[in-house]
Amino acid sequence: MSDLDYWREELMKAIATEDFIIEGRCVLIRMRDAGILKQAAYDLFIKMLVEGEGVLTEDEDDRLRELSGVAYGHCAPSFRVWNK
């Protein structure tokens, strides 16, 4: 399993939970701590959304899109994962 496959799987697990934003943010923090840059994380979300077109449920798609905003920093400053 490649690193991207691992993180994709972790993000999919997170969005399947009731508290997907909190769980997803925890995954993003682990990604950051593993040395993944903000743009690489965001690119992974884009790839997941493109590849998931017609495969993801509407709820999964919505949750991925919402969590991608956290990855990119479109959230409260105190909730941001990457500062730059």
C-alpha positions as CSV (number, residue, x, y, z in Angstrom):
1,M,0.0,0.0,0.0
2,S,1.4,3.4,-1.0
3,D,1.4,6.4,1.3
4,L,-1.4,8.0,-0.6
5,D,-3.5,4.9,-0.5
6,Y,-3.0,4.8,3.3
7,W,-4.1,8.4,3.8
8,R,-7.0,7.9,1.4
9,E,-8.1,5.0,3.5
10,E,-7.7,7.0,6.7
11,L,-9.7,9.9,5.3
12,M,-12.5,7.6,4.1
13,K,-12.7,6.0,7.6
14,A,-12.9,9.5,9.1
15,I,-15.8,10.7,6.9
16,A,-17.7,7.6,7.8
17,T,-17.9,8.7,11.4
18,E,-20.5,10.8,13.0
19,D,-17.9,13.4,14.1
20,F,-16.2,13.4,10.7
21,I,-14.8,16.9,10.9
22,I,-13.0,16.2,14.2
23,E,-11.9,12.7,13.1
24,G,-10.8,14.1,9.7
25,R,-8.9,16.9,11.3
26,C,-7.1,14.4,13.4
27,V,-6.1,12.5,10.2
28,L,-4.9,15.9,8.7
29,I,-2.8,16.6,11.7
30,R,-1.2,13.1,11.4
31,M,-0.6,13.9,7.7
32,R,1.1,17.2,8.6
33,D,3.2,15.6,11.2
34,A,4.3,12.9,8.7
35,G,5.6,15.8,6.5
36,I,2.8,16.1,4.0
37,L,2.4,19.7,2.8
38,K,-1.0,21.5,2.7
39,Q,-1.1,21.5,-1.1
40,A,-0.3,17.8,-1.3
41,A,-3.2,17.0,1.2
42,Y,-5.5,19.2,-0.8
43,D,-4.4,17.6,-4.1
44,L,-5.3,14.2,-2.5
45,F,-8.8,15.4,-1.8
46,I,-9.2,16.6,-5.4
47,K,-8.0,13.2,-6.6
48,M,-10.4,11.4,-4.3
49,L,-13.3,13.5,-5.5
50,V,-12.5,13.1,-9.2
51,E,-11.9,9.3,-8.9
52,G,-15.0,9.0,-6.7
53,E,-17.3,10.7,-9.1
54,G,-20.2,8.2,-9.5
55,V,-18.8,6.0,-6.8
56,L,-19.0,8.1,-3.7
57,T,-22.4,8.6,-2.1
58,E,-23.7,12.2,-2.0
59,D,-22.9,12.2,1.7
60,E,-19.4,11.0,1.3
61,D,-18.8,13.6,-1.5
62,D,-20.2,16.4,0.7
63,R,-18.1,15.3,3.7
64,L,-14.9,15.1,1.6
65,R,-15.6,18.6,0.2
66,E,-16.2,20.0,3.7
67,L,-13.0,18.4,5.1
68,S,-11.0,19.6,2.1
69,G,-11.8,23.1,3.2
70,V,-10.2,22.4,6.6
71,A,-7.1,21.0,4.8
72,Y,-6.9,24.2,2.7
73,G,-7.5,26.5,5.7
74,H,-11.0,27.6,4.9
75,C,-12.0,27.3,8.5
76,A,-11.7,29.2,11.8
77,P,-8.0,30.1,12.5
78,S,-8.0,28.0,15.6
79,F,-9.1,24.9,13.6
80,R,-6.4,25.2,10.9
81,V,-3.9,22.4,10.5
82,W,-1.3,24.1,8.4
83,N,-0.4,27.7,9.2
84,K,1.1,28.5,5.8
